[in-house]
Amino acid sequence: MELKDYLDYVNSGKRIIGGSPEHLFMTEMLHDALRITHKINSEYHTPDEIQELFAELTNTEVNDSLGLIPPFNTDFGKNIHVGKNVFINSGCKMQDHGGVFIGDDVLIGHNACLLTLNHDADPDARADMHPKPIIIENKAWLGSNVTVLPGVRIGEGAIVAAGAVVTRDVEAGTVVGGVPAKLIKKIANE
């Protein structure tokens, strides 16, 4: 299987059946991601070197405004898409098979966890996985220890409070927090 074929498959939202060619490709790509994230996390790198390694991990061009503080972990890497002026703080984990799309001017706090796969609820099909993208729109801010679940869109300028578990879409210009995350307030521009 080729990367493009796999990305077309998961980006269409089709189920990844346990033991299928897609599932085997996932496992193969895991080892590539582990190799690159080990390089990122095992020693000091300049910001330029981090950007080069992140570009290798994501198989995309990465602009020079990306700020990434290791450690950083992902089990795939090839379906992460990052805009301009994005800052990702230490301890971030992305399970990106379903796609992680990060807009411009986004801040992601310490130990954030972005998850794009769910296992099947049927115990007899539990090895099957369902990919759904996470979309983080421009100027959003995810606080420390935030978990974002599959299929969630974080609206433009929204703030997700530290420790929140985001199970559904967050409206633009709002602050959400808690488990599960709920509306705290709308952001008033001063």
N, C-alpha and C positions, 0 to 999 in steps of 0.2 A: 504494500500500500504506500502511496506517496502522500506527503504532507498536505498538498492541496486537496486530494480526495478526502482525507480525514477531516480537514477543516470544513469542506463543503458539507460533509455528513453531519458533524456536530453542530455547525452553525444553522442547519436546517431544523435542529431540535429533535432529530430522530433518536430513539432509544439506542444505547450502547449495550448490546446483549453480551452477557458474560461468556467468555471463550470465543467470541466472534473475531473476525479479522480486525475490526475496529478496536476491540478490547486488547488484542495482542499488540497492535500498533501503539496504543496508549502506554502499555508496559515498556515497550522499546523506547519510546520518547521520554519516559520517566528517567531512564538512565542517562540520557543526554542532559536533561534538566539538572539532575543530581551532580553531574560532572561540572557543569557551568556554575551552579550555585555554590558548590564547594570552593571553586576558585574565588568567587565573590566574597565568601564568608571566611576563608581560611587565613587571609593576611591583609595587611593594609594596601589599599589602592587609592590613587589620586581620583578626583572626580571624573577626569577624562577616561581613565582606565575602567572605572565603574560603568560609565556610559557605553564604552566599547563592549564590555562583558554583557551588559543588559541587551545591547543590540544583537549580540550573538545568541543570547538566550531567547529573545523574542523573534529572531529572524526578520527584524525590521530595522529601518534607520531610526536612530534615537537622537532627538535634538539636544543641543548642548545646554539646555535649560533644565534638564532632568536632575533632580537631587535625590539620591538614594543612599540611605545610611544602612549598612549591613548590621546584622544578618538579614537576609532576604531569602525566602523559600517559595518554591513552586514545584508542582509535580508535572508540569508540561512546559509552560513559558511561551509557546508559539501562538497563543491566542490572547495575548496581552497587548493592548493598544493604548499608547500614552500620548496625551497632548503636550502643549508647551507649558513651561513653568510649573511642573508637577513636582511635589516633594513627598517622598515616601520615607517615613521614619523607620527606625530599627525594629526588627522582629516581625515585619509584615509577611503574611503568608497568603498566596493566591493559588487557588485551585481553578485554573483558567480554561479547562476544556470547553466549557460552554461559552467562553468569551468574557473578557474583562475590558471594558471600554471606558477610559478615563479622559475626561475633557481637559481644557486648559485651566491653569491656575488652581489646581486641586491640591489639597493638603490631606495626607493620610497619616494618622498618628501611630505611635508605638503599638506593636502587637496586633494591628488590624488583621482580620481574617476575612478574605473574600472567597466565597464558595459558590461554584457554578454547577455542581453535580449533586443530584439526590439519588440514592439507591431506591429500587423499586420497593413498594410497600408489601407486595406479595412475598411471603417467606420463601416460596418455591422459585421466585425470580429475583431474589435479593441481590444477586451479583450483577443484575442489569442496572444501568444508570441512565438518568434523564438529564441532559444538559440544558441549561437556560442561562442566558447572559446576564451579567451585572453591568449596568450603565451608570456612570458617575458623571453628571453634567458639570459644566464649567463652574469654577469658584466654589465648589462644595468642599466641606471640611469634615472629615471623619476623625473623631477623637480617639484617644488611646483605648485599646482593647475592644474595639467595635467589631462585631461579626455581621457580615452582610450575606444573606442567603440567596440561593439561585433565583433568577428572574426579577430581581429588584432594580428599580431605577431610582437614583438619588437625584432630585431636581436641582436646577441651577441655584447656586448660592446657599443651599441648605446646609445645616449643621447637624451632625449626628453626635450626640453627647457620649462621653467616655463610657464604655461598658455596655452600650446598647446592643441589642440583637435585632437587626432589621429584617423583618419577615415580609414586608410589603412596601410598595413604592412610597417615596417621601416627596411631598410637594416642594416645588421651588420656593425659596425664601422662608423656610420654616426651620424650627429647631425641634428635633425629636430625641427621645431618650427612653431608657427602661428596657425591660424584658417582658414581652416583646415591645419594641420601640413604639411610642405613641407621641402624638403632637404635644409639645410643651408650649410653644408660642410661635407666632409669626415674627419674622425679623423686621424691625422698623428701621428704615434708613434715616440716619440722623443728619 
